[in-house]
Amino acid sequence: GLCLLVLRLFIGVHVFLVSCALPDSVLRRFIVRVMCSVLGLFVRQSDPRLRDVNVRVYIANHVTQFDHNVINLLTSCNTPTLNGAPGFICWSRGFMELGVTGSRAELVESLKVYSSHRENPPLLLFPEEAATNGRAGLLRFSSWPFSVLDVVQPVALQVQRPLITVSVADSSWITELLWTFFVPFTVYQVRWMPSVPRRAEELSEDFALRVQELLAMELGVVSTRLTAADKTEHMKRLRHTLLLPFAPGSQPLAARPRMPSSLTGVAPEDVRITAMAQRVKEVLPHVPLEVIRVDLAQTNCVDTTIANLLEGRVPFFPESKEAGTDLPAPSTSQAAAASGIQGSVAVPSSKPATKQFAKSPVERHLSLQERKRALYDYARR
């Protein structure tokens, strides 16, 4: 593997120079594709006649950091950069710079202008916005790629590699490139699917979900509702779990057992815990800062600590000075006060939450639901 890596690094430089020197044409794609086979990148396509030359937008699932380079070996297409820094690295990786750094709406408008010129190559977009291993399911498709044009062509992409995992979460594109050169070969299978037009009066969200279902059926995976943001949050929780020596690796952060109260003072105070405690304090100003720090030392997650405080798993006495006049001192009535201040919290019962212990179990349950809903609404505000 090391010999292949060193040898392919030199060959890869020549492949890069050839791809930059030759103009975009069938000859260039053929030469670069043959040279990539020496690097261990084999590209196969099925049903190439299904590729519609009139379609201006290709929609593909995202497996590796080089999916756009692989499909570009088969047909001319451009992929706009979304999160990468502009400059030489972006250009050398084969991305197209549009000069748009604002919202997705501005990006869609720029892509519409780009697609209006028929001499420009088609667009290759990845609605998942994050790479997965392609074996379990598809991330929820974003709707903005389906707002560019009314006709798209799905492209199903599968990648196989011996011994080493194809795609690893949180791995950089440089690491993936080195592993590609290290292993004997990597096979990319590209399957063209029939073009899909937008239905009459169909929203972009519904159009995206329909194409997602078609791609999921073609790949033999499930169509999930998880987004790229959910993947990012999941990776953050995994990193936090690995940093905690007392946390079992097989349990999620929310299901981790709480430490005994006698051990809570052992947790070290550092800059990161203090910064996280300030974030929790901004959401729940009536909670003492020391209580927040102790719970953060156990959970190491801002969201989990807020949930513990809201759901009553962490006992505390509210600070009347920091809570201000909007919150009463007794913790049993803070939700009712928050509900009275906001005035827009919908409760299942017309009775306000009382300080007395209700005799009926139904009333006690409704009172609890009122307090929980008011606390959640206050935390969100």
N, C-alpha and C positions, 0 to 999 in steps of 0.2 A: 504493500500500500504506500509506503514512504517513497519507494522508487517511482511508482506511478505518479505520485503527487509532484515530485521534483520534475520529472520529465514533462508532465502535462502543464506545469506552470510555464515552462518555456514555449511549449506549443500554443498555450492559451494566449500568450502575447502576440504570436503570429496570427492567430484567429482574429483577435481584436483589431490588429492593423489591417488585415485583409477586409474585414467587414466595414471598416471606416473608409478605406480607399476606394472600394468598388461602389458604383451607384446601385440604388435599389432596383433589382431586376431578377428575372428567373435564374440567370447565370450566377449572380451573387448568392442567392439563396441556396443553390445547388452546391457551390463550392464551400460555403460556410457549413452547410449541413454535413458534407463529407468530412471536413476537418473536425467538426464537433463529434463525429463518431470516433475519431482517434482519442478525443478527450473522454470518451465513455458515455456520451450523450446520444442515445438512439431515439429517433422520433418516428413514430408510426401513425398513420392516419387511415381511418376507415370511411368508406363512402365519400370520397372527395368530390364526387359529382353533385352531392347535396349542397355543397357550398354555393350560395347564391351570390353572384357577382354584383347584383343590384342592391344588396343589403349594406347599409352603412355602419351598423353597430353590431358587434359580436359580444355575446354575454357568455362568460365562462366561469366555472368554479375555480377557486383559488387553492392550490396545493403547495406550491413551492414559491421561492422568491424569483424564479426564472421562468414562470409560466408564459409571460408575454414574449420572452426571447424565443421560447420553443415554438409557439404558434407563429411567430414572425418568420421562422424558417420555412413554413409551409405557404404562407400568403402574406402579402404586404398589409400591415396594420400598425396603428399607433396606440399607445397606452398613456394617458395623461398621468403625471405625478400628482399624488394627493398629500402625502405626509413627508416625503423625502425633501432634503434641502436642495434647492436649485444649484446648478453649477456643473462642473465637469463630471462629478460622480454620477449625477442624475442622467446626464447625456450619455456617458459611457455605459450605463446599465440599460440603455435603450428606451428610457422614458421620454415623453414629450412634455416640454414646458410650455404652459399657456400664459404664464405671468399672472395667474389669479391666486391670490392669497386670502381671499375673503370667504364668504359663505358658499354653501353648495349651490345656492341659486345663481350666484355669479359664475360658478363653474359650469352649470348647465347652459347658461346663456352663451358662454364662450364656446362650448362644444357644439351648440346649435349653429353658431356662425362658422365654426370649422367644418361641420358636415354639409353646410350649404354649398361649399365649393366642391364640385364633383371631382376635381383633379387631386384632391387630398385622399390619402389612403383611408380605409374604414377604421373605426374606433374599436378597440378591444377593451372592455370594461369588466371589472370584477366586483359585482354588487355585494359580495360577502365582506369586503374591505379588510379581511384578515385571513391568513393562510391556516388551513387545517390539514390533518393527515389524510383526509378524503375517504376514510374507512367507516366512520360512524354516521355522519350526517352533514347537511349543509347549514351554515349559518343563515340567519334571516337576511334576505336580500333587501338592500336599500332601494328606495323608490327613485332616487335622482337619476340613475342610469337609464331608467325607462321613461324619463321625461324629455329625453333628447329627440328621439324620433319615434314614430308609431309602429315601426317594424324592426324586430331584432332577430338575430339568429343565435340560438344556444349552441355552445361548444362544450362537450363533456370531456374532461381531462382526468386521466388516471396515470399514476406514476408508480413504478415498481423498481425496487433496488434490493440486491442481496445483502444479508447480514446486518446492514445498518438501516435505521429508521429514515424514511424519506424526509419527513418534516418534523422538526422539534420546536415546540412553542418557546418563544423568547430567544430564539437563536438568530443571530445576525446573518445577513446575506453573505458576508465574507466567510463565516463558519460553514454555512451550507455549501458554498463554492469549494472550499477546501475538502469537505467530506465527499463531494461529487468527484473531485479529482483522485481521492484516496481509494474509493471503492472501484471494483472492476468495471461496472457499467451501471447506467441508470436508463430505464426505458420509459419514455413518455408515449402514452396512447391517446391520440386525439380522435374524437368521434364527432363528426358534423351532424347536426340535427336540422330538420326542416325549419324554415323561418316561421316566426310567430308574429302575426299582426295584432294590433290593439283592437279590442272590440269597441263597438259603438258606445260612447259615453262611459268607458271604463276608466276608473281612476288609476293613477300610476302605482299606488300601493297594491291594488288588486291585480294589475298587470304583472307586477314583480312577483307576487305570490304564485300566480299561475305558471310563470316561467320557472320559478323555483321548484314547483311540484314536478314539472316535466323533466327537469335536470335530475332531480332526486330519483325519479323512476328509472331514468336511463342509467344512472350510476349504481342503482341498487342500494341506496342509502335512505335515511329518513330525512324529512324536511322539518327542521327544528325552528323554533321561534327565538333562539338565542342569537344575540347580536355580537358584533365585534367588541362593543363596550363590555358585554358580559364576559367575554373571553379575557379581556384586560383585567377586569376585577377579579376573575378566578385566578389568574396568574399572580396578582398581588397577594391574594390570600394564601396561595401556595408558598410564596416566598416568605410571608410572615410566619407560616406554620413551620417552615424549615429553620427559621431563626430561633424558635422557642425550644429549648432543650427538654422541657417537661411536657410538651404537647405530643401526643401520639400522631404519627404521620398518617395513619389510616383513617383518622376521624376528621371531618370538616371543622372549621373554626367555630361555627355556631353550635355544634354538638359537643364541643370539648367540655369535660367536667370542670367545674369551678374548684379553685384551690381553697383549702381551709383558711379560715380567718386568721389563724395563728401564723400562717406563712405569707400573708399578703404584704407584710412590712419588709420582707426580704428582697422584693423586686427592686433592682437598681433604678435610680432616676437618671435619665440622660436627656440630651437635647431633643431627641426624637419624641420621647414620651411627653415632654413638656409642650412641644409644638402640637402634638395630637390632642393633648388635654385642652389647649386653648381653642382648638376647633370644636371640641365637644362643648366647651364653656360658652361659645358663641350661640350654639343651638339651644342649650339648656343653661341659662345664666343663673338659675336658682339652685343648681346642684353645687355643693362645695367642691373646690378644685382638688382637694386631697382625695376625696372619694373617686373622682374621675381618674386621677393618676393611679390609684390602687387597682381599679378595674382594668385600666389600659395595660398595666403590667401583666395582667392575666390574659386578656383577649388579644392585645396588640393590634386592635382594629377599631377605628372610630365608629363604624356602623354598628358593630356588635355591642360596643359600650353604650351607645345611645339606646339601642334596643333593650339592653339589660336595665338601664335606668328608667325607661318608659314603662316597661312591663313589670317593674317592681321586684326584680330579682336582686337588686342592690339596695339595701335599706340606707336611708339618709335623712337628715333634717335640712329642709330648705333654708337658704340664706336669705333673710328678709331684706338685707341691705342691697345685695346684688340683684335680687329679684325685682325690687322696686315696688311701686304702689300697685302694679298690675297683678301681682301674685300675692296671695295671703300667706301667712306664716305656716299654718298647719298643712302638712303634706297631703292630708286626706281630702282637702277641699281645693287644692291647686287646679285640678282639672275643671271643676265647676267655675272657678274664677276665670280661667282662660276661656271657657265656653261663653261666659257672660260678656267678656271683653270683645271677643271676636264677633259674636252675634250671627255668624254665618255657618256655624257648625250644626249639621243635621243630626239629631239624636233620635233614637227609636221611640222614646217616650216623651210625652208632653211635660212630665214632672221634672223639675231641675234636680240635680244631684244634691242630696241632703247630707248634713254632717252626722245625723243619727243613724244607728244601725237598723236597717229595715227589718221588719218581722217576716215578711213574705219572701221566699227564695226568688220569686220572679222579680220583685222590686229590687232586691239586692243585685241580681244579675244585670238588670237594666241600668242600675246606678253604676255598676262597674264598667259596662260598655260605654256609658256616657263619659266617664272619667278617662278611659283609654282613648276614645275617639278625640276628646278635647286635647289630650296630651299629644297625640300624634299630629293633630292639626297645628298645635302651637309649635311643635318641633319643626314641622315643614315650613311654617312661616319664618 
